[in-house]
Every structure is written in C-alpha cells, then in structure tokens.
C-alpha cells in the first residue's frame, strides 16, 4: 500500500470496524482511495500532470511529515463525511435483486463505450466534471459519476465527430449541468451488485 492507502485504511477501520476493506468490502476501500485522490488534487491545487496516485501519495506523506496533527485530523473528518455519503449515495443490489431501473442506462453506456475510447481529451473532461461534483460537496463516487455523465452525453453524439471542438464543449457543458443537477438530488446515485466473492459495479 502507498501512504494514502495506508492512512485511509486506518481511518476507515477506526470509523467503521465492521468493514472488511481487504476482503468483502474492498470495493468500498477502492472507491474511497480514488475519491480521496480526486479530493486531494482538487483542494491542494496539484499540477494537472500529477495524475498518478503514487505522486499524490508522496505529496501527502510529505505534508504529513510537516504537520502530522493537521493531516490526521483532516483525514479523520474526510473519512467520516465520505462514509456518510457512501451510505447515502450507494445502493447495494444483492444476488438476483431486480435491476430493471438500471438496465436501460447500462445498455446506453455500453453503446457509448466505443466512442469513449476514441475521445481524445477524456481525462481532462473527467477532471473538470469531478471538480464540479466536489464543489457541490459530492465526494463519493466522483470518478464513476463523472465518467458516466460524460458517456451518457457521448451517446447523444453517435453520428458526430466527437473530437470536434464544438462537440467536445457541448458534451462537457451538458455533463457539467447534469453534475450540478444530481448534487441537488437525495438518495442513491450509484448501484453496486454484490456477488459472493466480489463486487461488480453497475452505475446509475
């Protein structure tokens, strides 16, 4: 584990000892690490090129050495807020529970996948939508939600040159509008199907 993963695993265990983050609940831990990396990059104004979690972990470790009390307090507060958001925003689907509400979106996202792979500036677009979510206090599932909002907009552009500047801006602006809208909603935004040995992600 890198520094961020080590610190987050410690804080999650302190906040909720019942979670088995290295076993059955590993998806909780994986999403938390991604979300914290996004939050950390956003709030510490890290350079755009620092996209690797290892870069962020090194920076976090450096800050911890400089002021361990502040960083420990920050991590404790962030973890508590994140776990509360997880319970609010994530719906668990057990076994063969009815997934009808998700089927249409899942099909749409699958159709957009080929377009997604050809989108040249997708990482930059994800970063912009993630930042918009964080600004609205949505800190759970930021990467998942941002990618899916963009893919849903891509689906509407199947007959267009999606790397055209005008199309890119349209896709991004529509995704940003949706990001602001969902921040006003209550209840789950992400559904996770639970299997016997692993979690399979299915996003709203």
SULGISUL-V961956 format. One record per residue. N is the residue number from 0. BURIAL is 1 if it has 16 or more other ideal C-beta (glycine too) atoms within 10 Angstrom, else 0. Layout:
BEGIN
[[N BURIAL] [N BURIAL]]
END
This chain:
BEGIN
[[0 0] [1 0] [2 1] [3 1] [4 1] [5 0] [6 1] [7 1] [8 1] [9 0] [10 1] [11 1] [12 1] [13 0] [14 0] [15 1] [16 0] [17 0] [18 1] [19 0] [20 1] [21 0] [22 0] [23 0] [24 0] [25 0] [26 1] [27 1] [28 1] [29 0] [30 1] [31 1] [32 1] [33 1] [34 1] [35 1] [36 1] [37 1] [38 1] [39 1] [40 1] [41 1] [42 0] [43 0] [44 0] [45 0] [46 0] [47 0] [48 0] [49 0] [50 0] [51 0] [52 1] [53 0] [54 1] [55 1] [56 1] [57 0] [58 1] [59 1] [60 1] [61 0] [62 1] [63 1] [64 0] [65 0] [66 0] [67 0] [68 0] [69 0] [70 1] [71 0] [72 0] [73 1] [74 1] [75 0] [76 0] [77 1] [78 1] [79 0] [80 0] [81 1] [82 1] [83 0] [84 1] [85 1] [86 0] [87 0] [88 1] [89 1] [90 1] [91 0] [92 1] [93 0] [94 0] [95 0] [96 0] [97 0] [98 0] [99 0] [100 0] [101 1] [102 0] [103 0] [104 1] [105 0] [106 0] [107 0] [108 1] [109 0] [110 0] [111 1] [112 0] [113 0] [114 1] [115 0] [116 0] [117 0] [118 1] [119 0] [120 0] [121 1] [122 0] [123 0] [124 1] [125 1] [126 1] [127 1] [128 1] [129 1] [130 1] [131 1] [132 1] [133 1] [134 0] [135 0] [136 0] [137 1] [138 1] [139 1] [140 1] [141 1] [142 1] [143 1] [144 1] [145 1] [146 1] [147 1] [148 1] [149 1] [150 1] [151 1] [152 1] [153 1] [154 1] [155 0] [156 1] [157 0] [158 0] [159 0] [160 0] [161 1] [162 0] [163 0] [164 0] [165 0] [166 1] [167 1] [168 0] [169 1] [170 1] [171 1] [172 0] [173 1] [174 1] [175 1] [176 0] [177 1] [178 1] [179 0] [180 0] [181 1] [182 1] [183 0] [184 0] [185 0] [186 0] [187 0] [188 1] [189 1] [190 1] [191 1] [192 1] [193 0] [194 0] [195 0] [196 0] [197 0] [198 1] [199 0] [200 0] [201 1] [202 1] [203 1]]
END
